[in-house]
Amino acid sequence: MRKLPDRIEAEALAYDVSDAMRVMGIGRNKIYDEIAAGRLDARKVGRRTVITRAAIETWLGSLPRFQNSAA
């Protein structure tokens, strides 16, 4: 099993799914659900699935804003 780095490089251009989970703060299933739904762009490098930093930023920007209804 591949050892994950203790600290993810802030300047990485792409992340494998395990590192993307940490960066995005979501689980593996949610990442693959978002890819399957076409909302998160992913690439293949051999057998590995990678997600670019730009794709993560685009995905985050497309999420709905939080609406506090307790006001």
C-alpha positions in Angstrom: 0.0 0.0 0.0 1.3 3.5 -0.9 2.2 5.7 2.0 0.4 9.0 1.9 2.5 12.1 2.6 2.0 13.7 6.0 1.6 17.0 4.2 0.1 17.5 0.8 2.2 19.8 -1.4 0.2 23.0 -1.8 1.5 23.6 -5.3 0.5 20.2 -6.7 -1.2 20.4 -10.1 -3.1 17.2 -9.7 -4.1 14.8 -7.0 -4.9 11.1 -6.9 -8.2 10.2 -5.4 -6.7 9.5 -1.9 -5.0 12.9 -1.8 -8.1 14.6 -3.3 -10.2 13.2 -0.5 -8.0 15.0 2.0 -7.8 18.3 0.0 -11.5 18.4 -0.6 -12.6 17.1 2.7 -15.0 14.5 1.2 -15.0 10.7 0.9 -14.0 8.4 -1.9 -17.6 7.5 -2.8 -18.6 11.1 -3.0 -15.7 11.9 -5.3 -16.6 9.0 -7.7 -20.3 10.0 -7.5 -19.4 13.5 -8.6 -17.2 12.2 -11.4 -19.9 9.9 -12.6 -22.5 12.7 -12.6 -20.1 14.9 -14.7 -19.8 17.6 -12.0 -16.1 16.8 -11.2 -13.6 16.4 -14.1 -11.1 13.6 -13.6 -8.3 12.2 -15.8 -6.6 8.8 -16.2 -2.9 8.4 -16.0 -2.4 4.7 -16.7 -4.7 3.0 -14.2 -4.7 6.0 -11.8 -7.5 8.5 -11.6 -6.2 12.1 -11.0 -8.1 15.3 -10.4 -6.5 18.6 -11.2 -6.4 21.4 -8.8 -8.3 23.5 -11.4 -11.1 20.9 -11.5 -11.4 20.9 -7.7 -11.6 24.7 -7.7 -14.2 24.6 -10.4 -16.2 22.0 -8.6 -16.1 23.9 -5.3 -17.2 27.1 -7.1 -20.2 25.3 -8.6 -21.6 24.2 -5.2 -24.6 26.0 -3.9 -24.1 28.7 -1.3 -25.1 28.0 2.3 -28.4 29.7 3.1 -28.9 30.3 6.8 -32.7 30.0 7.4 -32.5 30.7 11.1 -32.4 34.5 10.6 
